[in-house]
Amino acid sequence: MPLSVIGLFTGLLLGIAWVVAGFDAFLGTALLGAVGFVVGKVAAGQLDLTTYLGGGGRGSR
């Protein structure tokens, strides 16, 4: 699926959350979407968080 279509659906879902439940739901939906995006990138192996989480910089004990 092209990234433009994914972006379109993301915008539509955020807009629906805003209209139905208000700005707080919009921010919550956007935050959870960003977390899901990062988790998906990590699971796909496209993002390595070991430098930020403190693993890998130290030698084995």
Buried (B, 14 or more C-beta within 10 A) or exposed (E): EEEEEEEEEBEEBBEEBBEEEEEEBBEEBBEEBEEEEEEEEEEEEEEEEEEEEEEEEEEEE
